[in-house]
Amino acid sequence: MKRIDKNVVMLGWVSFFTDMASAMVNPILPIFVVTILHEGMDKLGIIVAVATFVSYALRLLSGYISDRYGIVKPLVVGGYALSAVSKPLIGWTHSYKGVAALKAFERLGKGLRSAPKDLMIAHYSKKVGSGRTFGFHKTLDIGGELSGTLILLALLYLLGESGQTIRTIFFITLLPGLAGLFIVAFYVKDIPKRAERAPKRFRLTFRDRAALRSLLFYFLFLLFIFNEAFFTMQAKGVGIATVVIPLLFVVSTGVQTLTSYLFGVWIDRIGPGRILAFAYLFGAIAQGLLYLRSELYTWLAYAFLGLFTVASLNANRALIARRADNRGSVYGIFYAAVALFGAAGAYLSGMIWEHFGIDSALLYGLAGTTLMALLYTLFGGYKDGW
């Protein structure tokens, strides 16, 4: 492994602790909403949709501010601060509206920091290669998820599965959240401001727009692939116990941890476009395994979800680093579109599930992801290597 800049390493540890906190929340949040708060699957879909959509404007705005005014680290620090305080507050909620509001607050933090953080990583990539650097960062990111999931598993095993236990776990997430905030505030160096930007009118270049067009298939794919909340409720539906569900997330995050840097190396060698072809295939397989409605296939589905997640995210982030001129703005647009299409997909899946049943929702996901994977293979233009 070539030497990774120490700022990228520190950002990796920030993501490690922040994602540790998230992993202590995400596997049990759908169960909390549906079984503890007694809300329907449509309400769960609304929570997921609101949480992803609400960050739309900030993702665009933070990327634009980073490029236009050279403000980067303050946005990253502010974003991590919002996320650190929002997760514990879920422990005091008693309705889906409260959960939706706090998840939206947490997503605001993610929206504020995502594009500037990727801009910092791209800046500090230097000669290592963007694929390897993003792969390394994602490895620590996913390592935090894995650690948080194992902590969650231990807490559920030792304390039980009661509503009060789940609320206590939400409160505990304050500790890793503050650890990540401390590191980014005091151990990550801001990137230098770009000169000469001032009175010129800002606009996306031809290369920026071309990079965004290359991401269209990914955005459309998000309309169909299940959010992890729906993966959780499918697991409950096939009889997997609540205390075991964190192990499913261990499978997903473990696969990502083991393959993230390797995918980064392959991205640098054969291009992000070809890696995306594999990612879409993995996503379609994950949906197909869910559709089979068996415990064994659900475990395998989580593994393929991990492959889809890590391969697609690393490839898209590296693609932007390679092709875009105003990378902060393009990262902002990318994450905004992910939020928009992810929210729409979660809303549609939740409504189909609630009003037409789980079989219809699973069929929707399988048909859509299979179609998009096939279209990308035929028309995605990935053979040029990007």
VENTA-V443911 format. One line per field, one symbol per residue. phi: phi as a letter, one per 20 degrees, with the letter a starting at -180 (. if undefined). psi: psi as a letter, one per 30 degrees, with the letter a starting at -180 (. if undefined). burial: + if it has 16 or more other C-alpha atoms within 10 Angstrom, else -. Layout:
# VENTA-V443911
phi: ???
psi: ???
burial: ???
This chain:
# VENTA-V443911
phi: .ffegffffffffffgfffgffffdgfdfffgfedeemdeffffffgffffeffegffffffffffffdmecggffffffffffeffffffdecbffffffffffffgffffeffffffffffeflefofffffffffffgfgfgfffffffgffffedndffffffffgfffffffffffffffdcdefeffffmfgfffebfegffffffffeggffffffdffffffgffffffeoefgfeggffffffffffffdgffffffffednfffffgffffffffgfffffflbgfffgfffffffffffffffffffgfffdeeefgfffffgfffgffffffffffffffffdcoffffffgfffffffffffffecfmfffnl
psi: klkkkfeeeeeeeeeeeefeeeffeeffeeeeeefefhllfeeeeeeeeeeeefgeeeeeeeeeeeeefgjdeeeeeeeeeeeefeeefffglglfeeeeeeeeeefeeeeefeeeeeeeeeegebfekeeeeeeeeeeeeeeeeeeeeeeeeeeeeefagleeeeeeeeeffeeeeeeeeeeeefgkkllkkklgfcfkkklkleeeeeeeeffeeeeeeffekklfeeeefeeefggkleffefeeeeeeeeeeeffeeeeeeeefefkfeeeeeeeeeeeeeeeeeeffhleefeeeeeeeeeeeeeeeeeeeeeeeeefkeieeeeeeeeeeeeeeeeeeeeeeeeeeeeffleeeeeeeeeeeeeeeeeeeeegfgffff.
burial: ---++-++++++++++++++++++++++++++++-+--++++++++++++++++++++++++++++++-++++-+++++++++++++++++-+--+--+++++++++++++++++++++++++++---+++++++++++++++++++++++++-++--------+++++++++++++++++++++--+-++----------------+--++-++-++++++++++++++++++++---+-++-+++++++++++++-++++++++++--+++++++++++++++++++++-+++-++++++++++++++++++++++++++++++++++++++++++++++++++++++++++---+-+++++++-+++-+++-++--+-+---+
